[in-house]
């Protein structure tokens, strides 16, 4: 579904990504892990057309998308749940959801709205409530729901558990697993490495803009280097 080939992105003299290659097979959850500043969010921005590439290729379903504007990439089946959710606080829950389907006709998106409300009953209960008045967990559900309204083939999730209570994190990750079981391919950038690898089929670890490790979720969970660096107290936080 997604192929990243020799990706290079710099911010001035700083190499954020230096020759990174990885893939996200159709129907899988792939985790992208790493410490603060490792390049994870830069990878998300590059894939979605928000970061300029110095070199490399990005293929979505076999079609090169580097250099294409973000709105055109979204129309090709990509959806992003950004770090921090980026909701429109003054709009209602339902208005935020409908923004995720802005380029689709009502007869096409109506079944998806019903599906989102089925997945997130609390959003249906609060559909006329302002998004800014929701709890952190509800806002994350709204951000996920908004992304699903475009009926994506590939879903990019940037730190979906950030700032959430453990019980809400478990609920959100269970929903991510359910979405994958329904056929959505997922690239998961997550500060909670242990939780991400519990649901990921495969994972990659970035260090200083380069790939340091890769393997199945079980292999990475058992790897001594990853245990020492990312599964202790030094779990990574948000990055730029």
C-alpha positions as CSV (number, residue, x, y, z in Angstrom):
1,X,0.0,0.0,0.0
2,X,2.8,2.5,1.0
3,X,6.4,2.4,-0.1
4,X,9.0,4.8,1.2
5,X,12.3,4.7,-0.8
6,X,15.5,6.5,0.3
7,X,13.6,9.5,1.8
8,X,15.7,12.5,2.7
9,X,14.3,15.6,4.4
10,X,16.3,18.5,6.0
11,X,15.4,21.6,8.0
12,X,18.3,23.8,7.2
13,X,21.5,22.0,8.2
14,X,19.6,19.4,10.2
15,X,18.9,16.1,8.5
16,X,15.5,15.0,9.8
17,X,15.4,11.9,7.5
18,X,18.5,10.6,6.0
19,X,17.9,7.8,3.4
20,X,14.9,6.2,5.2
21,X,13.1,3.3,3.5
22,X,10.2,1.3,4.8
23,X,6.9,-0.1,3.7
24,X,3.3,-0.5,4.9
25,X,1.7,-3.6,3.3
26,X,-2.0,-3.5,2.5
27,X,-4.2,-4.6,5.4
28,X,-1.5,-4.2,8.0
29,X,-0.7,-2.0,11.0
30,X,2.9,-0.8,10.9
31,X,4.4,1.1,13.8
32,X,7.0,3.8,13.4
33,X,8.9,4.3,16.7
34,X,11.7,6.5,17.9
35,X,12.9,9.0,20.5
36,X,11.9,12.7,20.4
37,X,13.4,14.3,17.3
38,X,14.1,10.9,15.6
39,X,12.1,12.0,12.5
40,X,8.7,10.2,13.0
41,X,6.5,13.3,12.5
42,X,8.7,14.4,9.6
43,X,7.9,11.1,7.9
44,X,4.2,11.7,8.4
45,X,4.5,15.3,7.0
46,X,6.5,14.1,4.0
47,X,4.0,11.3,3.1
48,X,1.1,13.8,3.3
49,X,2.8,16.4,1.2
50,X,3.6,18.9,4.0
51,X,7.4,18.6,4.1
52,X,9.5,19.2,1.0
53,X,11.8,16.2,0.0
54,X,15.4,16.5,-0.9
55,X,15.4,13.1,-2.4
56,X,13.4,9.8,-2.4
57,X,10.2,8.4,-3.6
58,X,6.8,7.8,-2.0
59,X,4.4,5.4,-3.6
60,X,0.8,5.0,-2.5
61,X,-0.8,1.9,-4.1
62,X,2.0,1.9,-6.7
63,X,1.5,5.5,-7.7
64,X,4.2,8.1,-6.9
65,X,2.8,10.9,-4.8
66,X,5.9,13.0,-3.9
67,X,5.5,16.5,-5.1
68,X,1.7,16.3,-5.2
69,X,-0.3,18.8,-3.2
70,X,-1.9,17.5,0.0
71,X,-5.5,17.8,-1.1
72,X,-4.7,15.6,-4.2
73,X,-3.0,13.0,-2.0
74,X,-6.1,12.9,0.3
75,X,-8.2,12.2,-2.8
76,X,-6.0,9.2,-3.6
77,X,-7.0,7.6,-0.3
78,X,-4.8,8.9,2.4
79,X,-6.1,10.3,5.7
80,X,-4.1,11.8,8.6
81,X,-4.9,12.1,12.3
82,X,-2.3,14.7,13.3
83,X,-0.5,15.0,16.6
84,X,-2.7,17.3,18.8
85,X,-5.9,16.4,16.8
86,X,-6.2,19.8,15.1
87,X,-9.9,20.0,15.5
88,X,-12.1,23.1,14.9
89,X,-13.0,23.9,18.5
90,X,-15.8,26.4,17.6
91,X,-17.6,23.9,15.3
92,X,-19.8,21.1,16.5
93,X,-18.8,17.5,16.5
94,X,-20.9,16.8,13.4
95,X,-19.5,19.8,11.6
96,X,-16.0,18.6,12.3
97,X,-16.9,15.1,11.0
98,X,-18.4,16.5,7.8
99,X,-15.2,18.4,7.1
100,X,-13.5,15.0,6.7
101,X,-15.9,14.4,3.7
102,X,-15.7,17.8,2.1
103,X,-14.9,16.4,-1.4
104,X,-17.6,13.7,-1.3
105,X,-21.3,13.8,-2.1
106,X,-23.9,13.3,0.6
107,X,-25.1,10.0,-0.7
108,X,-21.5,8.7,-0.5
109,X,-20.6,10.0,3.0
110,X,-23.8,9.4,4.8
111,X,-23.1,5.6,5.4
112,X,-19.7,6.6,6.8
113,X,-21.2,9.1,9.2
114,X,-23.5,6.3,10.5
115,X,-20.5,4.1,10.8
116,X,-18.5,6.7,12.7
117,X,-21.4,7.1,15.2
118,X,-21.6,3.3,15.5
119,X,-17.9,3.2,16.3
120,X,-18.0,6.2,18.7
121,X,-21.4,6.3,20.4
122,X,-20.2,9.3,22.5
123,X,-19.8,11.3,19.4
124,X,-23.3,10.7,18.4
125,X,-24.5,11.7,21.9
126,X,-22.5,15.0,21.5
127,X,-23.0,15.6,17.8
128,X,-24.4,19.2,18.4
129,X,-21.8,20.0,21.1
130,X,-18.7,22.2,20.4
131,X,-15.6,20.2,19.7
132,X,-13.6,22.3,22.1
133,X,-15.8,21.2,25.0
134,X,-15.0,17.5,24.6
135,X,-12.6,15.6,26.8
136,X,-9.2,14.6,25.5
137,X,-10.3,11.1,24.7
138,X,-13.5,12.3,23.0
139,X,-11.4,14.7,20.9
140,X,-9.1,11.9,19.8
141,X,-12.2,9.9,18.8
142,X,-13.5,12.9,16.8
143,X,-10.1,13.2,15.1
144,X,-10.2,9.5,14.1
145,X,-13.8,9.8,13.0
146,X,-13.1,12.9,10.9
147,X,-10.3,10.9,9.1
148,X,-12.6,8.0,8.5
149,X,-15.2,10.2,6.8
150,X,-12.9,10.3,3.7
151,X,-13.0,6.5,3.6
152,X,-9.2,6.2,3.4
153,X,-7.3,3.3,2.1
154,X,-4.3,4.3,4.3
155,X,-4.6,6.0,7.7
156,X,-1.7,7.8,9.2
157,X,-1.9,8.2,13.0
158,X,0.5,10.6,14.7
159,X,0.7,10.0,18.5
160,X,-3.0,9.1,19.0
161,X,-2.4,8.2,22.7
162,X,-0.6,11.5,23.6
163,X,-2.0,13.1,26.8
164,X,-4.7,10.4,27.4
165,X,-5.4,8.4,30.5
166,X,-4.4,4.7,30.3
167,X,-8.0,3.4,30.1
168,X,-8.7,5.8,27.2
169,X,-5.4,4.8,25.5
170,X,-6.6,1.2,25.7
171,X,-9.9,2.1,24.2
172,X,-8.4,4.1,21.3
173,X,-5.9,1.3,20.5
174,X,-8.7,-1.2,20.5
175,X,-10.6,0.9,18.0
176,X,-7.4,1.2,15.8
177,X,-7.2,-2.6,15.8
178,X,-10.9,-2.9,14.9
179,X,-10.5,-0.5,12.0
180,X,-7.6,-2.6,10.7
181,X,-9.7,-5.8,11.0
182,X,-12.3,-4.0,8.8
183,X,-9.7,-3.5,6.1
184,X,-8.0,-0.1,6.8
185,X,-4.2,-0.1,6.4
186,X,-2.5,1.9,9.2
187,X,0.8,3.6,9.8
188,X,1.0,4.2,13.6
189,X,3.5,6.8,15.0
190,X,3.1,6.3,18.7
191,X,4.9,7.5,21.9
192,X,3.7,4.4,23.8
193,X,6.0,1.9,22.2
194,X,4.8,-1.1,24.1
195,X,1.1,-0.5,23.3
196,X,1.9,0.2,19.6
197,X,3.8,-3.0,19.2
198,X,1.1,-5.0,20.9
199,X,-1.2,-4.2,18.0
200,X,1.3,-3.7,15.1
201,X,2.1,-6.5,12.7
202,X,5.5,-4.9,12.0
203,X,7.6,-2.0,13.3
204,X,10.5,0.3,12.4
205,X,12.6,2.3,14.9
206,X,14.1,5.6,13.8
207,X,17.2,7.1,15.4
208,X,18.6,10.4,14.3
209,X,16.8,10.3,11.0
210,X,17.9,6.8,10.1
211,X,16.4,3.3,10.5
212,X,18.0,1.5,13.4
213,X,15.8,-1.5,13.9
214,X,12.9,-3.3,12.3
215,X,10.9,-6.5,12.9
216,X,7.6,-7.9,13.9
217,X,5.9,-6.4,16.9
218,X,6.9,-9.5,19.0
219,X,10.5,-9.3,17.8
220,X,10.9,-5.6,18.7
221,X,9.2,-6.0,22.0
222,X,11.8,-8.6,22.9
223,X,14.8,-6.7,21.5
224,X,17.2,-5.6,24.3
225,X,18.1,-2.3,22.6
226,X,14.4,-1.3,22.2
227,X,13.6,-2.4,25.7
228,X,16.4,-0.3,27.2
229,X,15.8,2.8,25.0
230,X,12.0,3.0,24.5
231,X,10.2,0.8,26.9
232,X,11.5,2.2,30.1
233,X,11.0,5.7,31.6
234,X,12.4,7.3,28.6
235,X,9.5,6.7,26.2
236,X,9.5,9.4,23.6
237,X,7.2,12.4,23.6
238,X,6.0,14.7,20.8
239,X,8.4,16.0,18.2
240,X,8.5,18.6,15.5
